């Protein structure tokens, strides 16, 4: 699945779409700014990805600060059979910069 741009995500949020967003940053980063997603820090993902089981066949949007950690999270989830995972290009940094 192709990754998602901050512009596309913003448009979908503004339309009120029910999105499955997973934030793989740390708690302190999430506390500073977040997109109201489910927080599962990247280091905890191997032990917590079962929390995403209900979304396994649905689109999941993964984000972090700039796209690196979320890219790794996307690849990990793909190895676990999650095929519809999209990485937020530029992460929350770009999302917030383009408000």
C-alpha positions in Angstrom: 0.0 0.0 0.0 1.2 3.5 -0.8 2.2 5.8 2.0 0.0 8.8 2.8 0.9 12.5 2.5 0.1 15.0 5.3 -2.2 16.8 2.9 -4.3 13.7 2.2 -4.5 12.8 5.9 -5.6 16.4 6.8 -8.3 16.3 4.2 -9.6 13.0 5.4 -9.6 14.1 9.1 -11.4 17.3 8.1 -14.1 15.2 6.3 -14.6 13.3 9.6 -13.5 9.9 8.3 -13.1 7.2 10.8 -9.4 6.5 10.6 -7.2 4.0 12.4 -4.1 6.1 13.3 -1.2 4.6 15.3 1.4 6.8 16.8 4.8 5.0 17.3 6.5 7.9 19.2 7.2 7.9 22.9 4.7 9.1 25.5 6.4 12.4 26.0 6.2 13.2 22.3 2.6 12.2 22.2 1.9 14.5 25.2 3.4 17.4 23.3 1.2 17.0 20.1 -0.8 14.1 18.7 -3.4 13.2 16.1 -5.6 11.4 18.5 -4.3 8.0 17.4 -3.5 4.9 19.4 -0.1 5.3 21.1 2.1 2.2 20.8 5.8 3.3 20.9 7.9 1.5 18.3 9.9 -0.4 20.9 6.7 -1.8 22.3 5.1 -2.7 19.0 6.4 -6.3 18.8 4.7 -7.1 22.1 1.5 -5.0 21.5 0.7 -5.3 17.8 -2.1 -7.7 18.7 -4.0 -4.6 19.9 -4.4 -3.8 16.2 -5.9 -7.2 15.3 -9.4 -5.8 14.9 -8.0 -3.5 12.1 -5.9 -6.2 10.4 -7.9 -6.1 7.2 -8.5 -2.3 7.3 -6.3 0.7 6.5 -3.9 1.6 9.3 -2.0 4.9 9.2 1.2 4.9 11.2 3.1 8.0 12.1 6.0 9.3 14.2 8.0 12.5 14.3 9.3 12.5 10.7 8.5 9.1 9.1 11.5 6.9 10.0 10.1 5.0 13.0 6.7 4.7 11.4 8.4 3.3 8.3 10.0 0.6 10.4 6.7 0.0 12.1 5.0 -0.4 8.7 7.5 -3.0 7.6 7.2 -4.9 10.9 3.4 -5.0 10.6 3.7 -6.2 7.0 5.7 -9.2 8.3 2.8 -10.0 10.6 0.3 -10.1 7.8 -1.0 -6.5 8.0 -1.2 -5.5 4.3 -3.1 -2.2 4.4 -0.6 -0.1 6.4 0.4 3.4 5.3 3.2 5.6 6.6 2.6 9.3 7.1 5.3 10.9 5.0 7.1 13.6 6.9 5.4 12.6 10.1 3.7 14.8 12.6 6.4 17.5 12.1 5.4 18.1 8.5 1.7 17.7 9.4 1.9 20.5 12.0 4.1 22.7 9.8 1.5 22.7 7.1 -1.5 23.7 9.1 
